[in-house]
Amino acid sequence: MHKRMLVLRFPPEITDKPIVCSLSREYNLCFNILKATILPGHEGIMILELSGHKKQVQEGLRYLRSQGVKVKSVAQEIRRNDELCLMCGACTGICPTRALYIDQETREVVFDPEHCKGCGLCVAVCPVRAMEIRFATEKLLS
């Protein structure tokens, strides 16, 4: 399951169309509207969590853009809850940037947030859910 946090800006001429509904019907995507201010005849803004298969999410984003919606990803960061982490290493094999790796001397899983790109792969494989996605809320409406 692929998940994206997005800010959508709707031009005034399309705020009366059921564009987001089409994401569910035509692209088999799930959405969670976190905040929205949309009035007919005015620019609308929506903060939306979109999830589904990666290919369908990409197709849904293309659809939004083709309708004139401006799509912007929300900054996200990955954090590790050290109280939950069992140091099992499941995350280290999937991390594409090596932000998660096993220290050869201590045999502990090291998380280097400076190398993390926020892809979220580690979140999906962590058996105890010690890896978490945090969205940078101060950037939601910028």
Buried (B, 14 or more C-beta within 10 A) or exposed (E): EBBBBBBBEBEEEEBEEEBBEBBBEEBEBEBEEBEEEBEEEEBBBBBBBBBBEEEBBBBBBEBBEEEEBEBEEBBBEBBBEEEEBEEEEBBBEEBEBEBBBBEEEEEEBBBEEEEBEBBBBBBBBBEEEBBBBEBEEEEBEE
